[in-house]
Amino acid sequence: MLVLTRRSDESIRLGEEIIVKVVEIKGNQVRLGIVAPKGLRVYREELYQRIAEENRLSAASGLEAFDRLRGVFRKG
């Protein structure tokens, strides 16, 4: 992991198209501004983890439903 120190109004650049700027530092919170291509999805980590878990559960339940349907059609 790369760890950088930045002050308010300073930025870092990720590749050629992504800029992360420290907008404000207040107490133990840091506000970040992100400039990225319009098609690039940017998520908070906790939200990304929830989405990934929901996708995993959805995929697993989809396989179970498919197996049940396959069993129904084999009987007929």
N, C-alpha and C positions, 0 to 999 in steps of 0.2 A: 504494500500500500504506500502510495506517495502521500506525504503529509506536507501541506504548505501553510504558511502564515500569510494572511492577507488582512489589510485594514479596510475600514469602510471606504467605499468607492473604488476599491481595487478589484481586479478581475483575474481570472485564469481562462485559458483557451484550451479547449479539447478538440484537437484536429483543426480543420480549417473553418468549420461551420458552427461550433458551439462555444458560447462564452458564458461563464458563470461569474456574476458580479456580486460582491458583498454590498448590499444596499444599506443595511443598518445593523448595528450591534447594540442590543439593549439588554443589560443584565446577562442572563445565561442563554439568551436567544440571539440567533443570527438570521437576518432576512436576506435571502438570496434572490437575485434576478437571473433568469436563464434566457439567453437568446439562442434559438435552435431552429433548424428547418421546420416548416409548417407540418410536414408529414411525420416528424419524429415525436413519438409519445414520451412524455416526461411524467413520472410518477414519484410520489413519496414512497420510500421503501416499505412502510407498513401497509400501504394500499396495494402496492405491487405484490406483496406476499399474500394478501387476502385474495386478490384476483387469481393468482397462481393456484391457491388452494381450492377456490371455487371451480376453476377449470379442471383441476385434478379430480374433484368429487363428481363433477358433471360427466367427465369422460368415463369414470368408473361406473357410475350408475347407468350410463348409456350402454355399456357392454353387458351389464346384467339384464337390462330391458331387451336388448337384442337377443341374448341367449334365451330368454323366456319366449319371445316371439318365434324364434327358430323352433323351439320345442312345440309350440302350438301348431305351426304349419306342418311339421313332420308328422303329427298325429293324424291329420286330415287326409 
